[in-house]
């Protein structure tokens, strides 16, 4: 495979989710599962541009009935795949995930835990830890995520309970909840815990955030929604900054347009060219990035 342009591409195989979490706004797009023919077209289009696929923008990828086949098809084309899941279907899908050579990493959102869906917390965490250990033995990464920290990077009560259970599975010095000031902790070989503050999904209905800024969107990453809409990043969950459609045109043509090129140059120069990006608070996290830093997409 030749040198790639994007560090990763988010390929949303479904926008359907089995939970309604308060930190994830309800979707306005029609519910859909990416069909096999369209998935193959997406793989063929993306193959020259990245080695890493994330089967996620919105939705729960473990819901897709063809997930094992999609993992196999991606692997046959040289992709490594990362999945982000709310964990409700992990027990049901764990054997298929462990058997998939293409699966590189599973991100497990602990902050999605709901007892009525996931079952009793101790059993759920024990099962997830067992998956992580089995995956590690196969060279697969597992990242447990708590991405609902407050502004002071404090954990809520539900998260503290889950972290206490996780700490029993992977003993550490001190309580895990007390280490939320750190970004990432190694719980074991190939097993990590990630902490992040809760963020607001960008929307055209949100207020403008003044000032210059930059982002990795359209430079290090790209997104493809399940209807083929190409978006600049993983946070455009409603396709409000469409760049084109992968199922109707060639990705090379989409990336050659002034819309895309202007967006990339703007980020390199700390100029925000798109309305959705002007309303995205996440971009402020990159405010200290040097200007014109090479990101492989210029």
C-alpha positions in Angstrom: 0.0 0.0 0.0 1.3 3.4 -0.9 1.8 6.3 1.5 -1.6 7.3 2.9 -3.2 10.7 3.3 -5.3 10.3 6.5 -4.2 8.8 9.8 -7.8 7.4 10.1 -11.2 7.4 8.5 -14.4 7.0 10.4 -16.7 4.7 8.4 -20.1 4.7 10.0 -21.7 1.3 9.2 -24.9 2.3 11.0 -26.3 5.3 12.7 -28.7 3.2 14.8 -28.1 2.9 18.5 -29.7 0.7 21.2 -29.2 3.4 23.9 -30.2 7.0 24.5 -27.4 8.4 26.5 -27.7 12.0 27.8 -24.3 13.1 26.4 -25.1 12.0 22.9 -27.8 14.1 21.2 -30.6 12.2 19.3 -29.9 11.8 15.7 -32.1 13.5 13.0 -31.0 11.3 10.1 -33.1 8.4 9.0 -32.0 5.2 10.7 -29.9 3.0 8.4 -27.4 0.1 8.1 -24.8 0.3 5.4 -25.5 -2.3 2.8 -22.8 -4.8 1.7 -22.5 -3.4 -1.8 -22.0 0.1 -0.5 -19.6 -1.0 2.2 -17.4 -2.6 -0.5 -17.5 0.5 -2.6 -16.4 2.5 0.5 -13.5 0.1 1.1 -12.3 0.4 -2.4 -12.6 4.2 -2.4 -10.8 4.5 0.9 -8.1 2.0 0.4 -5.5 4.4 -1.2 -6.1 7.0 1.6 -5.8 5.3 5.0 -4.8 2.1 6.8 -7.1 2.6 9.8 -10.9 2.5 9.8 -13.2 3.3 12.7 -16.6 1.8 12.2 -18.2 4.7 14.0 -19.5 8.2 13.9 -22.9 7.9 15.4 -24.7 4.6 16.1 -23.6 1.3 17.7 -21.5 -0.8 15.3 -22.1 -4.1 17.2 -25.7 -3.8 16.1 -24.9 -4.4 12.5 -25.9 -7.9 11.4 -22.9 -8.1 9.0 -20.3 -6.9 11.4 -18.2 -10.1 11.3 -18.2 -10.2 7.5 -17.4 -6.4 7.3 -14.4 -7.0 9.6 -13.2 -9.8 7.4 -13.7 -7.8 4.2 -11.8 -4.8 5.6 -9.0 -7.1 6.7 -8.7 -8.7 3.2 -8.1 -5.2 1.9 -5.3 -4.4 4.4 -7.3 -2.3 6.8 -7.0 -2.3 10.6 -10.2 -1.6 12.3 -11.1 0.2 15.6 -14.5 -0.1 17.1 -16.2 2.2 19.7 -19.1 0.5 21.5 -21.4 1.2 24.4 -20.8 -2.4 25.5 -24.4 -3.5 25.7 -23.8 -6.2 23.1 -20.2 -7.1 24.0 -21.0 -10.4 25.6 -23.0 -11.5 22.5 -20.3 -10.3 20.0 -17.1 -11.0 21.9 -16.2 -14.3 20.2 -16.7 -12.8 16.7 -14.6 -9.8 17.7 -11.8 -11.9 19.1 -11.8 -14.1 16.0 -11.4 -11.1 13.6 -7.7 -10.5 12.6 -8.6 -7.1 11.3 -9.8 -5.8 14.6 -7.0 -3.7 16.2 -8.8 -2.0 19.1 -12.1 -1.9 21.0 -13.0 1.3 22.7 -15.5 0.6 25.5 -17.5 3.6 26.7 -18.0 2.8 30.4 -20.0 6.1 30.8 -22.8 4.4 28.7 -23.4 1.9 31.4 -27.1 1.4 32.3 -28.0 -1.4 34.7 -31.3 -2.2 33.0 -29.4 -2.8 29.7 -25.9 -4.0 30.7 -27.0 -6.0 33.7 -25.4 -6.0 37.2 -22.3 -3.8 37.2 -19.9 -6.3 38.7 -20.8 -9.0 36.2 -20.6 -6.5 33.3 -17.1 -5.3 34.3 -15.9 -8.8 34.9 -17.0 -9.8 31.4 -15.5 -6.8 29.8 -12.2 -7.4 31.6 -12.2 -11.0 30.5 -12.6 -9.8 26.9 -9.8 -7.4 27.3 -7.4 -10.0 28.7 -8.3 -12.5 25.9 -7.9 -9.8 23.3 -4.5 -8.7 24.7 -3.3 -12.3 24.3 -4.2 -12.0 20.6 -2.5 -8.6 20.3 -5.7 -6.6 20.3 -6.0 -3.4 22.3 -8.9 -2.6 24.6 -9.5 1.0 25.9 -12.0 1.5 28.7 -13.3 5.1 28.4 -14.7 7.5 30.9 -15.4 10.5 28.7 -17.9 12.4 31.0 -15.6 14.2 33.3 -16.7 17.5 34.7 -14.8 20.7 34.0 -12.5 20.0 37.0 -11.9 16.5 35.6 -13.9 15.0 38.4 -15.8 11.7 38.0 -19.5 11.2 38.8 -20.8 8.6 41.2 -21.7 6.1 38.6 -18.3 6.3 37.0 -16.6 5.9 40.4 -18.5 2.7 41.1 -17.5 1.2 37.7 -13.9 2.3 38.2 -13.8 0.6 41.6 -14.9 -2.6 40.0 -12.4 -2.1 37.1 -9.6 -1.6 39.7 -10.4 -5.0 41.2 -9.9 -6.6 37.8 -6.7 -4.7 37.1 -5.1 -3.7 40.5 -3.2 -0.4 40.5 -1.6 1.9 43.1 -4.4 4.0 44.4 -8.0 4.2 43.2 -8.6 4.7 39.5 -11.2 7.4 40.1 -8.5 9.5 41.9 -6.3 9.5 38.7 -8.8 11.2 36.4 -6.4 14.1 36.0 -4.4 11.8 33.8 -5.4 11.2 30.1 -4.5 7.6 29.8 -3.5 4.8 32.2 -2.1 1.4 31.3 -4.0 -1.3 33.1 -2.1 -4.1 31.5 -0.4 -5.0 28.3 -2.7 -3.8 25.4 -5.3 -2.6 28.0 -5.8 1.0 28.9 -8.1 3.4 30.7 -8.9 6.8 29.0 -10.2 9.9 30.7 -11.7 12.9 28.9 -14.0 15.8 29.8 -17.5 15.7 28.3 -17.8 17.7 25.1 -20.8 19.2 23.2 -21.4 17.8 19.7 -21.1 20.7 17.2 -24.3 21.8 15.5 -25.3 24.6 13.1 -27.9 25.6 15.8 -25.2 26.2 18.4 -23.7 29.6 19.0 -20.5 30.7 17.2 -17.3 30.4 19.2 -15.3 33.5 18.3 -11.6 33.5 17.4 -9.2 31.6 15.2 -8.6 27.9 15.5 -7.3 24.8 13.9 -8.4 21.1 13.9 -7.2 17.7 12.7 -10.4 17.3 10.7 -9.9 17.0 6.9 -6.2 16.8 7.6 -5.5 13.7 9.7 -9.0 12.3 9.6 -12.1 12.0 7.5 -15.6 10.7 8.1 -18.1 8.8 5.9 -21.7 8.5 7.2 -23.8 5.4 6.5 -25.5 7.2 3.5 -22.1 7.9 1.9 -21.9 11.6 3.0 -18.3 12.6 3.4 -17.6 14.8 6.4 -14.4 16.4 7.7 -14.3 14.7 11.1 -15.9 12.2 13.6 -18.0 14.9 15.3 -20.2 15.9 12.3 -22.8 13.3 13.3 -25.6 14.9 11.3 -23.6 15.6 8.1 -23.9 19.4 8.5 -20.6 20.0 6.7 -21.0 17.7 3.7 -18.0 17.5 1.3 -19.6 15.1 -1.2 -21.0 11.6 -1.3 -18.8 8.5 -1.6 -21.6 6.4 -3.2 -22.3 8.9 -6.0 -18.8 10.2 -6.9 -15.1 9.4 -6.5 -13.3 10.4 -3.3 -10.4 11.8 -5.4 -12.8 14.3 -6.9 -14.2 15.3 -3.5 -10.8 15.9 -2.1 -9.7 17.9 -5.2 -12.5 20.5 -4.8 -11.8 24.0 -3.5 -14.2 23.4 -0.6 -12.0 20.7 0.8 -8.7 22.4 -0.1 -9.8 25.7 1.4 -10.8 24.0 4.6 -7.4 22.3 5.0 -5.5 25.5 4.2 -7.7 27.4 6.6 -6.9 25.0 9.5 -3.2 25.2 8.7 -3.4 29.0 9.0 -5.8 29.0 12.0 -8.7 30.3 9.8 -12.1 28.6 10.2 -13.8 28.4 6.9 -16.9 26.3 7.7 -20.0 27.3 9.7 -20.1 24.1 11.6 -16.5 24.4 12.6 -17.1 27.9 13.9 -19.6 26.3 16.3 -17.4 23.5 17.5 -15.8 23.8 20.9 -13.7 20.8 20.4 -11.4 22.7 18.1 -10.2 24.8 21.0 -8.4 21.8 22.3 -5.9 22.2 19.5 -5.2 25.9 20.0 -1.5 25.4 20.8 -0.7 23.4 17.7 2.0 25.0 15.6 0.9 26.7 12.4 1.3 24.7 9.2 2.3 21.5 11.1 2.4 18.7 8.6 -0.6 16.4 8.9 -0.3 14.4 5.7 -3.4 15.9 4.2 -2.1 19.2 2.8 
